[in-house]
Amino acid sequence: MTNTPAPGLPGGPGRPGTGTRSAPAPAHERAGEWAHRLWTAVRAADEYAALDVVTHALAAGLDAETVLLDVVGAVQHKVGAEWAANRMSVADEHAATAINDRVLAVLPVGRPDTFRGKVTVACVDKEWHALPARLLAETLRLRGWQVAYLGAHVPTAHLVGRIHRTGADAVCLSAALSTRLPAAHAAITAVQAIGTPVMVGGRGFGADGRYARRLGAEAWAPEARTAADRLAAGPLPGPRPPHQVADDLPHLADQEYTMVTQSSRPLVRETFQRLERRFPALAHYDDDQRERTAEDIAHIVDFLAAALYVDDPDLFTGFLTWTADVLTARGVPARSLLPGLDLLEEQLRDFPRARRLLGAGRTALTAPAGLPRSHR
């Protein structure tokens, strides 16, 4: 199915005496109006009002794909931005996501006379942000594909078993967080081993798709519409033979990723205990503050391991500067991250790649605040 301009909302009268009506607003402008209405309903946690917005948008002539991606998708993007800016709590964000997921049920999906092909859509193992994958699955259905949508957190063995049983012309994998890249790599490799090509998407693969290429996926798309366009353009290339992908990540031979991953819990625990000894103020933290501090350290270790896996300091520094922005929005100084980096470096003194990443992270956090993010 291709996007065609939807009929306009009824226009107001034209110039007096002409008997004409003003031209309908372009679809993207009308989508923005409906997205604002949906946001208002979602922010009020009013599921019925949200369902009404989508129903009325369709009745007013907005096509289903535009509603899906430029109304529901746009609102979900705003939900994430509002959480990061500390204008929504975690509970608010979860409620909003649940409503957005619910309204997708009212979108019409007619059964095509013939299917374009079979596509399996899934989130990689341990990836719980499922709505982006759902948006892709629904877009593909609208365009005439037979879609098996498997949802969040799909273990690789179960994914491969499903494809063995049902077949697929392509598999689309989603990962919102870069910490899922090792699991994504395992899934990509396993699916390719049975001869099925893989397209990946989601912010976890980098804004420019660099990690998709590094992990050997046949294609990458930044969002659902681009992914659907790529599949419509023709079959994905066949997977490379296994012997050609064996050495894609030669840096892993140093075992730093494996050793940091296997020792992550002791690393987090020891770092927290050293923080308590060096900063007596932690003794006055309440249970919630202590838990948040331990979580922050755990996230740092997880992203450090992911950066070691793909050997890219930008993954680690990007996470740290994003975290600094989130903390700043919550009234916590970004420099509060620095002692944790120092303590991790003390414990990882025999890991040269890890120390380089930690040094890059420290530089990013201490760069002048006025510099653009790309120069931090």
C-alpha positions in Angstrom: 0.0 0.0 0.0 1.3 3.4 -0.9 0.5 6.6 0.9 -1.9 8.8 -1.0 -3.1 12.2 0.1 -6.1 11.8 2.3 -9.2 13.9 1.8 -9.1 17.2 3.7 -11.2 18.1 6.6 -14.1 20.3 5.6 -12.7 23.7 4.9 -14.2 27.1 5.8 -15.6 29.5 3.3 -13.3 31.1 0.8 -13.2 34.7 -0.1 -16.7 36.4 0.1 -18.6 36.0 -3.1 -16.4 33.3 -4.6 -18.5 30.4 -3.4 -15.3 28.4 -2.9 -13.8 26.7 0.1 -10.2 27.0 1.2 -7.9 24.2 0.2 -7.6 21.3 2.7 -4.5 21.4 4.8 -1.7 19.0 3.8 -1.8 15.6 5.5 1.2 16.2 7.7 -0.3 19.4 9.0 -3.6 17.7 9.8 -1.6 14.8 11.4 0.0 17.4 13.7 -3.4 18.7 14.8 -4.6 15.1 15.6 -1.3 14.3 17.4 -1.9 17.3 19.6 -5.4 16.1 20.5 -4.1 12.6 21.1 -1.3 13.9 23.3 -3.9 15.8 25.4 -5.9 12.6 25.9 -2.9 10.5 26.7 -1.5 13.1 29.1 -4.9 13.0 30.9 -4.7 9.2 31.0 -8.1 9.2 29.2 -8.1 6.0 27.1 -11.7 6.6 25.8 -10.8 10.1 24.6 -7.7 8.7 22.9 -9.7 6.1 21.1 -12.1 8.8 20.0 -9.3 10.9 18.6 -8.0 8.1 16.4 -11.5 7.1 15.3 -12.4 10.7 14.4 -9.0 11.2 12.6 -9.8 8.3 10.4 -13.4 9.5 9.8 -12.0 12.9 8.8 -10.0 11.3 6.0 -6.6 10.8 7.5 -5.2 7.5 6.1 -4.4 4.7 8.5 -0.6 4.8 8.0 -0.5 8.5 8.7 -2.5 8.0 11.9 -0.3 5.1 12.9 3.1 6.8 12.4 2.4 10.6 12.4 -0.2 10.7 15.1 0.4 7.7 17.5 4.1 7.4 16.7 4.6 11.1 17.2 2.8 11.1 20.5 4.9 8.1 21.7 8.1 10.0 20.8 6.9 12.9 22.8 6.2 10.6 25.8 9.9 9.6 25.8 11.1 13.2 25.5 8.8 14.4 28.3 10.0 11.6 30.6 13.6 12.5 29.9 12.8 16.2 30.7 11.3 15.1 34.1 7.8 16.2 33.1 6.4 12.7 33.3 7.0 10.0 35.9 7.8 6.4 35.0 4.2 5.5 35.9 2.9 8.3 33.7 5.1 7.1 30.8 4.0 3.5 31.2 0.3 4.5 31.3 0.8 6.7 28.2 2.5 3.8 26.3 -0.3 1.4 27.3 -2.9 3.8 25.9 -1.0 4.3 22.6 -0.7 0.5 22.3 -4.5 0.2 22.9 -5.5 2.7 20.3 -3.7 0.7 17.6 -6.5 -1.8 17.8 -9.0 0.6 16.1 -6.9 1.0 13.0 -8.4 -0.8 10.0 -6.4 -3.5 8.4 -8.1 -5.1 5.4 -7.1 -8.5 4.2 -5.3 -8.1 0.8 -6.2 -10.2 -2.2 -2.5 -11.4 -2.3 0.3 -11.0 0.2 3.6 -9.4 -0.7 5.4 -11.9 1.5 6.0 -13.1 5.0 7.9 -11.0 7.6 8.6 -11.7 11.3 8.9 -8.7 13.6 10.3 -9.1 17.1 12.3 -7.3 19.8 15.6 -8.9 20.6 16.2 -10.8 23.9 15.7 -8.6 27.0 14.4 -5.7 24.9 11.1 -4.6 26.5 10.4 -1.4 24.5 7.9 -3.1 22.1 5.9 -0.2 20.7 8.3 0.7 17.9 8.3 -2.9 16.7 4.5 -2.9 16.8 4.3 0.3 14.7 6.5 -1.5 12.1 4.3 -4.6 12.2 1.1 -2.7 11.7 2.7 -0.6 8.9 3.7 -3.7 7.1 0.2 -5.2 7.5 -1.3 -2.0 6.1 1.0 -2.4 3.0 -0.1 -6.0 2.3 2.5 -8.2 4.2 1.7 -11.2 6.2 3.3 -10.3 9.5 4.1 -12.4 12.5 4.6 -9.9 15.4 6.3 -11.6 18.3 6.4 -8.6 20.7 9.0 -7.8 23.4 11.9 -9.9 24.7 12.1 -12.8 22.3 14.8 -15.3 23.2 16.9 -16.1 20.2 16.3 -19.9 20.3 12.5 -19.3 20.3 12.8 -16.8 17.4 14.8 -19.3 15.3 12.4 -22.2 16.2 9.4 -20.1 15.0 11.1 -19.2 11.7 11.9 -22.9 11.2 8.3 -23.8 11.6 6.6 -21.0 9.7 9.2 -19.5 7.4 9.8 -15.9 6.7 11.1 -13.8 3.7 12.8 -11.5 6.2 13.1 -10.9 9.9 12.9 -7.4 11.4 14.6 -7.0 14.8 14.1 -4.0 17.1 16.4 -2.8 19.9 15.8 0.6 21.7 18.9 0.3 24.0 22.5 -0.3 22.9 23.0 -2.6 25.8 21.0 -5.1 23.8 23.6 -5.2 21.0 25.3 -8.4 22.0 21.9 -10.2 22.2 21.0 -8.6 18.8 24.2 -9.9 17.3 23.4 -13.4 18.5 19.9 -13.2 17.0 21.2 -11.8 13.7 23.7 -14.5 13.4 21.3 -17.3 14.3 18.6 -16.1 11.9 21.2 -15.7 9.1 22.5 -19.2 9.7 19.1 -20.7 8.6 19.3 -18.6 5.4 16.9 -15.7 6.3 18.0 -12.1 5.9 17.7 -9.6 8.7 16.7 -5.9 8.9 17.2 -4.1 12.2 16.0 -0.8 13.6 15.7 1.1 16.8 17.9 3.7 18.5 20.0 0.9 20.0 21.7 0.4 16.6 22.9 4.1 16.5 21.3 7.1 14.9 23.1 6.3 11.7 22.8 2.5 11.8 26.5 2.0 12.4 26.0 -0.9 14.8 23.7 -2.6 12.3 26.5 -2.7 9.8 29.0 -3.7 12.4 26.9 -6.7 13.5 26.3 -7.8 9.9 22.6 -7.1 9.4 21.5 -7.1 5.7 19.6 -3.8 6.2 18.9 -1.0 8.7 16.0 1.5 8.9 15.7 4.5 11.2 11.9 4.2 11.5 8.9 2.1 10.3 8.0 4.0 7.1 11.6 3.7 5.8 11.7 0.0 6.7 8.5 -0.7 4.9 9.8 1.2 1.8 12.9 -0.9 1.8 11.1 -4.1 1.9 8.7 -2.9 -0.8 11.7 -2.1 -3.0 12.8 -5.7 -3.3 14.1 -8.7 -1.4 16.9 -8.2 1.1 20.2 -9.6 0.0 20.9 -13.1 1.1 23.0 -13.7 4.3 26.7 -14.1 4.0 28.1 -17.6 4.6 29.1 -18.2 8.2 32.8 -18.3 7.5 32.7 -14.7 6.2 31.2 -13.3 9.4 33.4 -15.1 11.9 35.9 -12.3 12.3 33.6 -9.2 12.2 34.6 -8.2 15.7 38.2 -9.2 16.1 38.7 -6.9 19.2 36.6 -9.4 21.2 39.7 -11.6 21.3 41.1 -9.6 24.2 38.2 -10.9 26.4 37.6 -7.5 28.0 33.9 -7.6 27.1 33.4 -11.1 28.5 35.3 -10.3 31.7 33.5 -7.0 32.4 30.2 -8.7 31.7 30.9 -11.7 33.9 32.0 -9.4 36.8 29.4 -6.7 36.4 27.6 -7.4 39.7 30.8 -7.4 41.8 31.9 -4.2 39.9 28.6 -2.4 40.8 28.7 -3.6 44.4 32.4 -2.7 44.9 31.9 0.7 43.2 29.0 1.5 45.5 30.9 0.5 48.6 33.9 2.6 47.6 31.6 5.6 47.0 30.2 5.2 50.5 33.7 5.2 52.0 34.9 8.2 50.0 31.7 10.3 50.2 30.2 10.1 53.7 27.2 12.0 52.5 25.9 8.8 51.0 25.3 7.5 54.5 22.4 10.0 54.8 20.7 8.8 51.6 17.3 7.2 52.0 16.6 3.8 50.6 15.2 5.2 47.3 18.3 7.4 46.8 20.6 4.5 47.4 18.7 2.3 45.0 18.8 5.0 42.3 22.6 5.4 42.8 23.2 1.7 42.5 21.0 1.6 39.3 23.0 4.5 37.8 26.3 2.6 38.4 24.8 -0.6 36.9 23.7 1.3 33.8 27.2 2.7 33.4 28.7 -0.8 33.6 26.1 -2.1 31.1 26.8 0.6 28.6 30.6 0.2 29.1 30.2 -3.5 28.3 28.2 -2.7 25.1 30.8 -0.2 24.0 33.5 -2.8 24.5 31.5 -5.2 22.4 31.3 -3.0 19.4 34.6 -1.1 20.2 33.1 2.3 19.9 33.6 5.1 22.5 30.7 7.1 21.0 28.2 4.5 22.4 29.5 5.1 25.9 29.9 8.8 25.7 26.5 9.2 24.1 24.9 7.4 27.0 26.8 9.4 29.6 25.8 12.8 28.0 22.2 11.7 27.7 22.2 10.6 31.3 23.8 13.9 32.3 20.9 15.7 30.6 18.4 13.5 32.4 20.0 14.1 35.8 20.2 17.8 35.2 16.5 17.9 34.5 16.0 16.3 37.9 18.2 18.7 39.7 21.2 16.4 40.0 24.6 17.8 38.9 26.0 15.9 35.9 29.4 15.9 37.5 28.0 13.5 40.1 28.7 10.7 37.5 32.5 11.4 37.6 33.4 9.6 40.9 31.8 6.4 39.6 33.9 6.5 36.5 37.0 7.1 38.6 36.2 4.1 40.8 35.5 1.8 37.9 38.8 2.8 36.3 40.6 1.8 39.5 39.1 -1.6 39.4 39.7 -2.1 35.6 43.3 -0.9 35.6 44.3 -4.1 33.7 41.7 -3.5 30.9 43.2 -0.9 28.4 40.2 -0.6 26.2 37.8 -0.2 29.2 40.1 2.5 30.6 40.1 4.4 27.3 36.4 4.3 27.2 36.1 5.6 30.8 38.6 8.3 29.9 36.5 9.3 26.9 33.4 9.4 29.2 35.2 11.7 31.7 36.2 14.1 28.9 32.6 14.2 27.5 31.2 15.0 31.0 33.7 17.8 31.7 33.6 19.5 28.3 32.4 23.1 28.4 28.6 23.2 28.8 28.3 25.6 25.8 29.7 23.2 23.3 27.4 21.3 21.0 26.8 17.7 22.1 28.8 16.4 19.1 31.9 18.2 20.6 31.4 17.2 24.2 
